[in-house]
């Protein structure tokens, strides 16, 4: 592979792949039942710090 081939791939399919990944990540945020996970993450800093996770 030379530079021109990599540049063509990045300009075409690379952009498509990054767009699909971005839309997937945004869609994952607004999935059903995500509100519970977001609320738990937002309040996790107020939990007791005596947990031993390993």
Kinemage of the C-alpha trace (Angstrom):
@kinemage 1
@onewidth
@group {chain A} dominant
@subgroup {mainchain}
@vectorlist {calphas} color= white
{ca unk a 1} P 0.000 0.000 0.000
{ca unk a 2} L 1.294 3.391 -0.857
{ca unk a 3} L 0.276 6.806 0.369
{ca unk a 4} L -2.218 7.440 -2.424
{ca unk a 5} L -4.152 4.238 -1.700
{ca unk a 6} L -4.304 4.967 2.027
{ca unk a 7} L -5.370 8.538 1.357
{ca unk a 8} L -8.161 7.388 -0.961
{ca unk a 9} L -9.376 4.857 1.624
{ca unk a 10} L -9.349 7.451 4.410
{ca unk a 11} L -11.203 9.982 2.268
{ca unk a 12} L -13.940 7.540 1.290
{ca unk a 13} L -14.514 4.486 3.485
{ca unk a 14} L -12.713 5.860 6.517
{ca unk a 15} L -15.136 8.766 6.653
{ca unk a 16} L -18.116 6.426 6.298
{ca unk a 17} L -16.852 4.156 9.080
{ca unk a 18} L -16.207 7.079 11.439
{ca unk a 19} L -19.676 8.512 10.708
{ca unk a 20} L -21.363 5.188 11.435
{ca unk a 21} L -19.389 4.829 14.670
{ca unk a 22} L -20.307 8.368 15.752
{ca unk a 23} L -24.006 7.796 15.081
{ca unk a 24} L -23.847 4.479 16.946
{ca unk a 25} L -22.299 6.133 20.014
{ca unk a 26} L -24.879 8.911 20.012
{ca unk a 27} L -27.690 6.397 19.515
{ca unk a 28} L -26.347 4.286 22.390
{ca unk a 29} L -26.766 7.283 24.694
{ca unk a 30} L -30.472 7.614 23.881
{ca unk a 31} L -31.383 3.926 23.995
{ca unk a 32} L -34.318 2.728 26.124
{ca unk a 33} L -33.483 2.235 29.830
{ca unk a 34} L -30.371 4.414 29.524
{ca unk a 35} L -31.824 6.930 31.956
{ca unk a 36} L -31.252 4.535 34.856
{ca unk a 37} L -27.595 4.070 33.893
{ca unk a 38} L -27.057 7.809 33.475
{ca unk a 39} L -28.662 8.555 36.822
{ca unk a 40} L -26.508 5.925 38.535
{ca unk a 41} L -23.354 7.359 36.945
{ca unk a 42} L -24.312 10.905 37.936
{ca unk a 43} L -24.888 9.947 41.574
{ca unk a 44} L -21.950 7.550 41.895
{ca unk a 45} L -19.658 10.295 43.188
{ca unk a 46} L -21.919 10.693 46.230
{ca unk a 47} L -21.788 7.026 47.224
{ca unk a 48} L -19.767 5.812 50.169
{ca unk a 49} L -16.131 5.299 49.237
{ca unk a 50} L -15.666 2.108 51.283
{ca unk a 51} L -16.268 -0.230 48.364
{ca unk a 52} L -13.578 -2.723 47.528
{ca unk a 53} L -13.718 -3.479 43.791
{ca unk a 54} L -10.550 -5.496 43.669
